[in-house]
Amino acid sequence: MAATQATTRSKNGAVGVVAAPAPTAPAPSYRAAGGAAKVGPAPEVEPSHVWLRPEMIATDFSESRKRYPVSVDEYVRFHEQGFLVVKGLLSGAEIKELITHSEDLMHGRLDVPGLEPPAPGMTPEQIASRYLRIHMLHRHLEIEERYLLHPRVLDVLEALIGPDVMAMQTMYFIKAPGGAGQGYHQDSYYIPTYPDTLCGAWIAVDTADEENGCVWFTTGSQHEPIYPTEDRVAQNHTNLKDLPVVENVSHTDTEVNTLSKIAAKYPGKEQPAVADPGDVVFFAGHILHRSHTNMSKDRFRRAFVGHYANARSFTMWGSKNRREPSNQVQILARGWTHLPFGVPRFGTPCAANQPRPATPGGGEPMPMAMMGDMDKGDMDAAPQDPQRNDPTMMRSHEADAVHPPASY
């Protein structure tokens, strides 16, 4: 289980790359009860229109690359069962890159506030189990932004929820042997969009199976509404007269997590999303899903997960109290939109930093990309308040998660 040593890496997670400026003083950090890292603000660096990329990367971003064509059968299966496993979407070289990245995260080799090197004398097992998952690293590290905007992942999303796609969130799961699972939940409960077009893309870095805690999806439940907790009534739906309030969403105990009563409506319909390294599991925002503890003795279950929505959906996710527009901090990955949108901090090629498409039928140009200061209401390039990075995402597992602050 011991992770191999790697060269110390620069701020964006790669060797020999021009890194974004570091803060003049270390950001303060401390640990709260339960082991969750509380981090200080990240450097206030405006998004780059020049790609700050490593000299060598595993992904082909060239215009001549071969696009992944989604079949009609894949499209139908995604909508029929609520999830779709696309085999071999990423290459072996890309998975090797993500494995090395996970080792850098575990060993604290990357300059991210809150990600500390392991204490002297820690065993390999202790090092491996320090973090279950880390959120929103695409706002700190070039490599995470690059995989959030992976062109073949976007090819599939373009067909499933596009053609216009915005990239919203990243999570890197480092689920070591004994790592905890997560109970029934629906992702659109955590990341609401209007209309609701949320879709997750779960990149398998290791083999994921029933032994080491793969994700299980309840097919058919993608047609269910989003069930609110008491504090989120009317967040996702209005005018549903008999929509019950649920409790303890994401709790692994089915007696406590009352979403289990909804899952019980689909006996025999829960399916494990068994995946090999390089497979990507796409899943709808409404589908009930969960995972179990990694019961293997010596196998990780690592995964890089991105969340996306149609770029023409409105969202307030990530804003103060979830009550202010936040499209301006979500990256336009594909297509176009009439709404404000964000630009990738490290300049990874995507729709947000490419020439604008022509307006159908001519006429006035479409809106420019904007970054917003949501406190003042100004639509310009401005740093984002660190409190807005990822509010309450997977809040019942807060002790196992690290939330670096937003950097724009």
Sequence and secondary structure as in RCSB ss.txt:
>XXXX:A:sequence
MAATQATTRSKNGAVGVVAAPAPTAPAPSYRAAGGAAKVGPAPEVEPSHVWLRPEMIATDFSESRKRYPVSVDEY
VRFHEQGFLVVKGLLSGAEIKELITHSEDLMHGRLDVPGLEPPAPGMTPEQIASRYLRIHMLHRHLEIEERYLLH
PRVLDVLEALIGPDVMAMQTMYFIKAPGGAGQGYHQDSYYIPTYPDTLCGAWIAVDTADEENGCVWFTTGSQHEP
IYPTEDRVAQNHTNLKDLPVVENVSHTDTEVNTLSKIAAKYPGKEQPAVADPGDVVFFAGHILHRSHTNMSKDRF
RRAFVGHYANARSFTMWGSKNRREPSNQVQILARGWTHLPFGVPRFGTPCAANQPRPATPGGGEPMPMAMMGDMD
KGDMDAAPQDPQRNDPTMMRSHEADAVHPPASY
>XXXX:A:secstr
          TTSSTT       SS   EEE TTS EEE         SS    SS SS  STTS      HHHH
HHHHHHSEEEETT S HHHHHHHHHHHHHHHTT S  TT     TT  HHHHHTS SEEE GGGT HHHHHHHT 
HHHHHHHHHHT SSEEEEEEEEEEE TT   EEEE HHHHS  BS   EEEEEESS B TTTT EEEETTGGGS 
    GGGTTSS SS TT     STT S TTT TTHHHHTTSTT EEE  B TT EEEEETT  EEE     SS  
EEEEEEEEEETTSB  TTSGGG S  GGGSEEEES  SS  B  TT   SGGGS     TTS S       EETT
TTEESS    GGGSSTTTTGGGGGGEE      
